[in-house]
Amino acid sequence: MATKKEPIKYKTEALLKSKGFASYQQDFARVLLPDPEYTLEEAKKILNQFFDKKEGA
């Protein structure tokens, strides 16, 4: 039986400092991401819902 690989979680500060998250307003993003770690997909989904961006943008 194959085991499903856990998605990689990154520290919130590292995500916010990355180029992929540079287009988000950093102060709002910090408030919207209060947990210490997120997957890329989790973080982008939360921010995109708030900032009303299309998925994959």
PDB file of N, CA, C and O in Angstrom:
ATOM      1  N   MET A   1       0.849  -1.184   0.000  1.00  0.00           N
ATOM      2  CA  MET A   1       0.000   0.000   0.000  1.00  0.00           C
ATOM      3  C   MET A   1       0.893   1.246   0.000  1.00  0.00           C
ATOM      4  O   MET A   1       1.775   1.377   0.848  1.00  0.00           O
ATOM      5  N   ALA A   2       0.671   2.129  -0.921  1.00  0.00           N
ATOM      6  CA  ALA A   2       1.461   3.352  -1.026  1.00  0.00           C
ATOM      7  C   ALA A   2       0.990   4.362   0.013  1.00  0.00           C
ATOM      8  O   ALA A   2      -0.207   4.515   0.255  1.00  0.00           O
ATOM      9  N   THR A   3       1.948   5.043   0.620  1.00  0.00           N
ATOM     10  CA  THR A   3       1.594   6.067   1.588  1.00  0.00           C
ATOM     11  C   THR A   3       1.549   7.417   0.893  1.00  0.00           C
ATOM     12  O   THR A   3       2.380   7.733   0.042  1.00  0.00           O
ATOM     13  N   LYS A   4       0.563   8.196   1.278  1.00  0.00           N
ATOM     14  CA  LYS A   4       0.424   9.525   0.682  1.00  0.00           C
ATOM     15  C   LYS A   4       1.447  10.453   1.331  1.00  0.00           C
ATOM     16  O   LYS A   4       1.549  10.512   2.556  1.00  0.00           O
ATOM     17  N   LYS A   5       2.190  11.165   0.522  1.00  0.00           N
ATOM     18  CA  LYS A   5       3.226  12.060   1.005  1.00  0.00           C
ATOM     19  C   LYS A   5       2.591  13.323   1.592  1.00  0.00           C
ATOM     20  O   LYS A   5       1.709  13.932   0.985  1.00  0.00           O
ATOM     21  N   GLU A   6       3.050  13.697   2.769  1.00  0.00           N
ATOM     22  CA  GLU A   6       2.556  14.916   3.404  1.00  0.00           C
ATOM     23  C   GLU A   6       3.046  16.118   2.606  1.00  0.00           C
ATOM     24  O   GLU A   6       4.201  16.151   2.183  1.00  0.00           O
ATOM     25  N   PRO A   7       2.177  17.107   2.396  1.00  0.00           N
ATOM     26  CA  PRO A   7       2.630  18.322   1.705  1.00  0.00           C
ATOM     27  C   PRO A   7       3.653  19.062   2.571  1.00  0.00           C
ATOM     28  O   PRO A   7       3.597  19.013   3.800  1.00  0.00           O
ATOM     29  N   ILE A   8       4.564  19.729   1.924  1.00  0.00           N
ATOM     30  CA  ILE A   8       5.612  20.457   2.637  1.00  0.00           C
ATOM     31  C   ILE A   8       5.031  21.747   3.203  1.00  0.00           C
ATOM     32  O   ILE A   8       4.366  22.507   2.500  1.00  0.00           O
ATOM     33  N   LYS A   9       5.295  21.978   4.489  1.00  0.00           N
ATOM     34  CA  LYS A   9       4.855  23.220   5.134  1.00  0.00           C
ATOM     35  C   LYS A   9       6.067  24.130   5.303  1.00  0.00           C
ATOM     36  O   LYS A   9       7.178  23.680   5.583  1.00  0.00           O
ATOM     37  N   TYR A  10       5.816  25.410   5.126  1.00  0.00           N
ATOM     38  CA  TYR A  10       6.872  26.416   5.238  1.00  0.00           C
ATOM     39  C   TYR A  10       6.517  27.383   6.345  1.00  0.00           C
ATOM     40  O   TYR A  10       5.340  27.604   6.631  1.00  0.00           O
ATOM     41  N   LYS A  11       7.528  27.957   6.967  1.00  0.00           N
ATOM     42  CA  LYS A  11       7.281  28.963   7.992  1.00  0.00           C
ATOM     43  C   LYS A  11       6.611  30.174   7.339  1.00  0.00           C
ATOM     44  O   LYS A  11       6.955  30.568   6.225  1.00  0.00           O
ATOM     45  N   THR A  12       5.662  30.744   8.048  1.00  0.00           N
ATOM     46  CA  THR A  12       4.881  31.858   7.520  1.00  0.00           C
ATOM     47  C   THR A  12       5.782  33.014   7.094  1.00  0.00           C
ATOM     48  O   THR A  12       5.580  33.584   6.022  1.00  0.00           O
ATOM     49  N   GLU A  13       6.766  33.367   7.909  1.00  0.00           N
ATOM     50  CA  GLU A  13       7.661  34.476   7.567  1.00  0.00           C
ATOM     51  C   GLU A  13       8.437  34.192   6.287  1.00  0.00           C
ATOM     52  O   GLU A  13       8.660  35.096   5.482  1.00  0.00           O
ATOM     53  N   ALA A  14       8.847  32.949   6.095  1.00  0.00           N
ATOM     54  CA  ALA A  14       9.583  32.585   4.875  1.00  0.00           C
ATOM     55  C   ALA A  14       8.682  32.727   3.655  1.00  0.00           C
ATOM     56  O   ALA A  14       9.120  33.191   2.603  1.00  0.00           O
ATOM     57  N   LEU A  15       7.421  32.325   3.800  1.00  0.00           N
ATOM     58  CA  LEU A  15       6.481  32.469   2.684  1.00  0.00           C
ATOM     59  C   LEU A  15       6.292  33.937   2.328  1.00  0.00           C
ATOM     60  O   LEU A  15       6.342  34.311   1.157  1.00  0.00           O
ATOM     61  N   LEU A  16       6.075  34.768   3.347  1.00  0.00           N
ATOM     62  CA  LEU A  16       5.811  36.187   3.101  1.00  0.00           C
ATOM     63  C   LEU A  16       7.010  36.908   2.494  1.00  0.00           C
ATOM     64  O   LEU A  16       6.839  37.901   1.787  1.00  0.00           O
ATOM     65  N   LYS A  17       8.205  36.427   2.757  1.00  0.00           N
ATOM     66  CA  LYS A  17       9.414  37.049   2.200  1.00  0.00           C
ATOM     67  C   LYS A  17       9.755  36.521   0.805  1.00  0.00           C
ATOM     68  O   LYS A  17      10.636  37.062   0.136  1.00  0.00           O
ATOM     69  N   SER A  18       9.063  35.469   0.364  1.00  0.00           N
ATOM     70  CA  SER A  18       9.374  34.886  -0.938  1.00  0.00           C
ATOM     71  C   SER A  18       8.791  35.719  -2.078  1.00  0.00           C
ATOM     72  O   SER A  18       7.854  36.491  -1.881  1.00  0.00           O
ATOM     73  N   LYS A  19       9.356  35.551  -3.265  1.00  0.00           N
ATOM     74  CA  LYS A  19       8.885  36.285  -4.438  1.00  0.00           C
ATOM     75  C   LYS A  19       7.433  35.961  -4.769  1.00  0.00           C
ATOM     76  O   LYS A  19       6.696  36.822  -5.250  1.00  0.00           O
ATOM     77  N   GLY A  20       7.024  34.731  -4.514  1.00  0.00           N
ATOM     78  CA  GLY A  20       5.663  34.309  -4.829  1.00  0.00           C
ATOM     79  C   GLY A  20       4.593  35.040  -4.034  1.00  0.00           C
ATOM     80  O   GLY A  20       3.432  35.076  -4.444  1.00  0.00           O
ATOM     81  N   PHE A  21       4.970  35.621  -2.905  1.00  0.00           N
ATOM     82  CA  PHE A  21       4.012  36.321  -2.061  1.00  0.00           C
ATOM     83  C   PHE A  21       4.274  37.823  -2.009  1.00  0.00           C
ATOM     84  O   PHE A  21       3.647  38.531  -1.221  1.00  0.00           O
ATOM     85  N   ALA A  22       5.181  38.312  -2.830  1.00  0.00           N
ATOM     86  CA  ALA A  22       5.547  39.729  -2.818  1.00  0.00           C
ATOM     87  C   ALA A  22       4.401  40.643  -3.264  1.00  0.00           C
ATOM     88  O   ALA A  22       4.380  41.821  -2.908  1.00  0.00           O
ATOM     89  N   SER A  23       3.463  40.120  -4.029  1.00  0.00           N
ATOM     90  CA  SER A  23       2.377  40.956  -4.539  1.00  0.00           C
ATOM     91  C   SER A  23       1.279  41.205  -3.510  1.00  0.00           C
ATOM     92  O   SER A  23       0.389  42.023  -3.740  1.00  0.00           O
ATOM     93  N   TYR A  24       1.335  40.505  -2.376  1.00  0.00           N
ATOM     94  CA  TYR A  24       0.330  40.693  -1.326  1.00  0.00           C
ATOM     95  C   TYR A  24       0.774  41.788  -0.367  1.00  0.00           C
ATOM     96  O   TYR A  24       1.967  41.963  -0.120  1.00  0.00           O
ATOM     97  N   GLN A  25      -0.200  42.527   0.175  1.00  0.00           N
ATOM     98  CA  GLN A  25       0.112  43.536   1.176  1.00  0.00           C
ATOM     99  C   GLN A  25       0.560  42.804   2.436  1.00  0.00           C
ATOM    100  O   GLN A  25      -0.222  42.085   3.058  1.00  0.00           O
ATOM    101  N   GLN A  26       1.809  42.990   2.800  1.00  0.00           N
ATOM    102  CA  GLN A  26       2.443  42.188   3.843  1.00  0.00           C
ATOM    103  C   GLN A  26       1.766  42.304   5.208  1.00  0.00           C
ATOM    104  O   GLN A  26       1.648  41.301   5.913  1.00  0.00           O
ATOM    105  N   ASP A  27       1.324  43.489   5.597  1.00  0.00           N
ATOM    106  CA  ASP A  27       0.684  43.647   6.906  1.00  0.00           C
ATOM    107  C   ASP A  27      -0.605  42.841   6.984  1.00  0.00           C
ATOM    108  O   ASP A  27      -0.866  42.176   7.987  1.00  0.00           O
ATOM    109  N   PHE A  28      -1.407  42.898   5.932  1.00  0.00           N
ATOM    110  CA  PHE A  28      -2.650  42.125   5.904  1.00  0.00           C
ATOM    111  C   PHE A  28      -2.347  40.627   5.852  1.00  0.00           C
ATOM    112  O   PHE A  28      -3.013  39.832   6.515  1.00  0.00           O
ATOM    113  N   ALA A  29      -1.358  40.253   5.078  1.00  0.00           N
ATOM    114  CA  ALA A  29      -1.016  38.843   4.932  1.00  0.00           C
ATOM    115  C   ALA A  29      -0.587  38.243   6.270  1.00  0.00           C
ATOM    116  O   ALA A  29      -0.931  37.101   6.573  1.00  0.00           O
ATOM    117  N   ARG A  30       0.155  38.999   7.066  1.00  0.00           N
ATOM    118  CA  ARG A  30       0.580  38.499   8.379  1.00  0.00           C
ATOM    119  C   ARG A  30      -0.621  38.251   9.290  1.00  0.00           C
ATOM    120  O   ARG A  30      -0.632  37.287  10.055  1.00  0.00           O
ATOM    121  N   VAL A  31      -1.619  39.109   9.210  1.00  0.00           N
ATOM    122  CA  VAL A  31      -2.823  38.945  10.029  1.00  0.00           C
ATOM    123  C   VAL A  31      -3.637  37.749   9.543  1.00  0.00           C
ATOM    124  O   VAL A  31      -4.199  37.009  10.351  1.00  0.00           O
ATOM    125  N   LEU A  32      -3.701  37.560   8.237  1.00  0.00           N
ATOM    126  CA  LEU A  32      -4.492  36.471   7.662  1.00  0.00           C
ATOM    127  C   LEU A  32      -3.828  35.108   7.840  1.00  0.00           C
ATOM    128  O   LEU A  32      -4.494  34.076   7.755  1.00  0.00           O
ATOM    129  N   LEU A  33      -2.529  35.099   8.085  1.00  0.00           N
ATOM    130  CA  LEU A  33      -1.793  33.846   8.260  1.00  0.00           C
ATOM    131  C   LEU A  33      -1.182  33.800   9.660  1.00  0.00           C
ATOM    132  O   LEU A  33       0.030  33.958   9.807  1.00  0.00           O
ATOM    133  N   PRO A  34      -2.006  33.586  10.691  1.00  0.00           N
ATOM    134  CA  PRO A  34      -1.496  33.627  12.061  1.00  0.00           C
ATOM    135  C   PRO A  34      -0.733  32.367  12.499  1.00  0.00           C
ATOM    136  O   PRO A  34       0.031  32.414  13.463  1.00  0.00           O
ATOM    137  N   ASP A  35      -0.932  31.259  11.805  1.00  0.00           N
ATOM    138  CA  ASP A  35      -0.263  30.013  12.189  1.00  0.00           C
ATOM    139  C   ASP A  35       1.225  30.073  11.832  1.00  0.00           C
ATOM    140  O   ASP A  35       1.621  30.831  10.947  1.00  0.00           O
ATOM    141  N   PRO A  36       2.042  29.282  12.514  1.00  0.00           N
ATOM    142  CA  PRO A  36       3.491  29.332  12.242  1.00  0.00           C
ATOM    143  C   PRO A  36       3.910  28.722  10.916  1.00  0.00           C
ATOM    144  O   PRO A  36       4.969  29.068  10.393  1.00  0.00           O
ATOM    145  N   GLU A  37       3.088  27.802  10.342  1.00  0.00           N
ATOM    146  CA  GLU A  37       3.460  27.136   9.090  1.00  0.00           C
ATOM    147  C   GLU A  37       2.233  26.881   8.223  1.00  0.00           C
ATOM    148  O   GLU A  37       1.129  26.660   8.720  1.00  0.00           O
ATOM    149  N   TYR A  38       2.461  26.917   6.910  1.00  0.00           N
ATOM    150  CA  TYR A  38       1.418  26.628   5.913  1.00  0.00           C
ATOM    151  C   TYR A  38       2.057  25.943   4.710  1.00  0.00           C
ATOM    152  O   TYR A  38       3.255  26.087   4.463  1.00  0.00           O
ATOM    153  N   THR A  39       1.243  25.197   3.964  1.00  0.00           N
ATOM    154  CA  THR A  39       1.703  24.742   2.655  1.00  0.00           C
ATOM    155  C   THR A  39       1.523  25.933   1.714  1.00  0.00           C
ATOM    156  O   THR A  39       0.801  26.877   2.033  1.00  0.00           O
ATOM    157  N   LEU A  40       2.175  25.885   0.566  1.00  0.00           N
ATOM    158  CA  LEU A  40       2.003  26.966  -0.411  1.00  0.00           C
ATOM    159  C   LEU A  40       0.538  27.116  -0.806  1.00  0.00           C
ATOM    160  O   LEU A  40       0.023  28.228  -0.918  1.00  0.00           O
ATOM    161  N   GLU A  41      -0.128  25.971  -1.016  1.00  0.00           N
ATOM    162  CA  GLU A  41      -1.521  25.987  -1.456  1.00  0.00           C
ATOM    163  C   GLU A  41      -2.436  26.589  -0.394  1.00  0.00           C
ATOM    164  O   GLU A  41      -3.324  27.379  -0.711  1.00  0.00           O
ATOM    165  N   GLU A  42      -2.219  26.214   0.866  1.00  0.00           N
ATOM    166  CA  GLU A  42      -3.037  26.746   1.959  1.00  0.00           C
ATOM    167  C   GLU A  42      -2.896  28.260   2.056  1.00  0.00           C
ATOM    168  O   GLU A  42      -3.892  28.981   2.124  1.00  0.00           O
ATOM    169  N   ALA A  43      -1.664  28.732   2.061  1.00  0.00           N
ATOM    170  CA  ALA A  43      -1.408  30.162   2.214  1.00  0.00           C
ATOM    171  C   ALA A  43      -1.995  30.958   1.052  1.00  0.00           C
ATOM    172  O   ALA A  43      -2.648  31.979   1.264  1.00  0.00           O
ATOM    173  N   LYS A  44      -1.764  30.495  -0.165  1.00  0.00           N
ATOM    174  CA  LYS A  44      -2.292  31.223  -1.321  1.00  0.00           C
ATOM    175  C   LYS A  44      -3.814  31.221  -1.332  1.00  0.00           C
ATOM    176  O   LYS A  44      -4.428  32.223  -1.700  1.00  0.00           O
ATOM    177  N   LYS A  45      -4.427  30.119  -0.938  1.00  0.00           N
ATOM    178  CA  LYS A  45      -5.889  30.048  -0.917  1.00  0.00           C
ATOM    179  C   LYS A  45      -6.456  31.073   0.064  1.00  0.00           C
ATOM    180  O   LYS A  45      -7.400  31.791  -0.266  1.00  0.00           O
ATOM    181  N   ILE A  46      -5.891  31.142   1.255  1.00  0.00           N
ATOM    182  CA  ILE A  46      -6.354  32.095   2.269  1.00  0.00           C
ATOM    183  C   ILE A  46      -6.190  33.530   1.769  1.00  0.00           C
ATOM    184  O   ILE A  46      -7.120  34.333   1.853  1.00  0.00           O
ATOM    185  N   LEU A  47      -5.013  33.844   1.252  1.00  0.00           N
ATOM    186  CA  LEU A  47      -4.756  35.212   0.791  1.00  0.00           C
ATOM    187  C   LEU A  47      -5.599  35.567  -0.425  1.00  0.00           C
ATOM    188  O   LEU A  47      -6.109  36.683  -0.520  1.00  0.00           O
ATOM    189  N   ASN A  48      -5.750  34.637  -1.348  1.00  0.00           N
ATOM    190  CA  ASN A  48      -6.544  34.910  -2.545  1.00  0.00           C
ATOM    191  C   ASN A  48      -8.008  35.137  -2.207  1.00  0.00           C
ATOM    192  O   ASN A  48      -8.669  35.958  -2.843  1.00  0.00           O
ATOM    193  N   GLN A  49      -8.524  34.419  -1.214  1.00  0.00           N
ATOM    194  CA  GLN A  49      -9.912  34.637  -0.805  1.00  0.00           C
ATOM    195  C   GLN A  49     -10.086  36.053  -0.270  1.00  0.00           C
ATOM    196  O   GLN A  49     -11.072  36.717  -0.587  1.00  0.00           O
ATOM    197  N   PHE A  50      -9.147  36.515   0.531  1.00  0.00           N
ATOM    198  CA  PHE A  50      -9.251  37.853   1.102  1.00  0.00           C
ATOM    199  C   PHE A  50      -9.016  38.930   0.054  1.00  0.00           C
ATOM    200  O   PHE A  50      -9.782  39.888  -0.041  1.00  0.00           O
ATOM    201  N   PHE A  51      -7.969  38.773  -0.723  1.00  0.00           N
ATOM    202  CA  PHE A  51      -7.609  39.792  -1.704  1.00  0.00           C
ATOM    203  C   PHE A  51      -8.370  39.638  -3.021  1.00  0.00           C
ATOM    204  O   PHE A  51      -8.169  40.419  -3.951  1.00  0.00           O
ATOM    205  N   ASP A  52      -9.243  38.632  -3.102  1.00  0.00           N
ATOM    206  CA  ASP A  52     -10.119  38.407  -4.256  1.00  0.00           C
ATOM    207  C   ASP A  52      -9.327  38.236  -5.544  1.00  0.00           C
ATOM    208  O   ASP A  52      -9.646  38.838  -6.569  1.00  0.00           O
ATOM    209  N   LYS A  53      -8.290  37.404  -5.477  1.00  0.00           N
ATOM    210  CA  LYS A  53      -7.502  37.100  -6.668  1.00  0.00           C
ATOM    211  C   LYS A  53      -7.944  35.749  -7.208  1.00  0.00           C
ATOM    212  O   LYS A  53      -8.456  34.907  -6.470  1.00  0.00           O
ATOM    213  N   LYS A  54      -7.742  35.559  -8.491  1.00  0.00           N
ATOM    214  CA  LYS A  54      -8.085  34.274  -9.103  1.00  0.00           C
ATOM    215  C   LYS A  54      -7.045  33.237  -8.724  1.00  0.00           C
ATOM    216  O   LYS A  54      -5.874  33.564  -8.529  1.00  0.00           O
ATOM    217  N   GLU A  55      -7.475  31.973  -8.619  1.00  0.00           N
ATOM    218  CA  GLU A  55      -6.552  30.887  -8.300  1.00  0.00           C
ATOM    219  C   GLU A  55      -5.415  30.859  -9.316  1.00  0.00           C
ATOM    220  O   GLU A  55      -5.628  31.074 -10.509  1.00  0.00           O
ATOM    221  N   GLY A  56      -4.226  30.596  -8.835  1.00  0.00           N
ATOM    222  CA  GLY A  56      -3.068  30.487  -9.711  1.00  0.00           C
ATOM    223  C   GLY A  56      -2.467  31.817 -10.084  1.00  0.00           C
ATOM    224  O   GLY A  56      -1.472  31.862 -10.808  1.00  0.00           O
ATOM    225  N   ALA A  57      -3.044  32.905  -9.608  1.00  0.00           N
ATOM    226  CA  ALA A  57      -2.533  34.239  -9.948  1.00  0.00           C
ATOM    227  C   ALA A  57      -1.396  34.625  -9.048  1.00  0.00           C
ATOM    228  O   ALA A  57      -0.842  35.715  -9.187  1.00  0.00           O
TER     229      ALA A  57
END
